[in-house]
């Protein structure tokens, strides 16, 4: 690592690398993205076994997709406003 890279890494370690509210947006976005994929698997598991379960998983997935869009738009807004730090 170059001296500059070491200095940057030390700064990241010693200072808060990202404000909590921005980190929270990223964290929840990640969880929602994982969930949306997982719910698709659960939906497939219920195929031929329980139509109502399929409906539940689809509805939960659609809710998460809506939340993903909300989070994504807010992150974009922070980036455009130079407040994503």
Secondary structure, 3 states (H helix, E strand, C coil): CCHHHHHHHHHHHHCCCCCHHHHHHHHHHHHHHHHHHHHHHHHHHHCCCCHHHHHHHHHHHHHHHHHHHHHHHHHHHHHHCCCCC
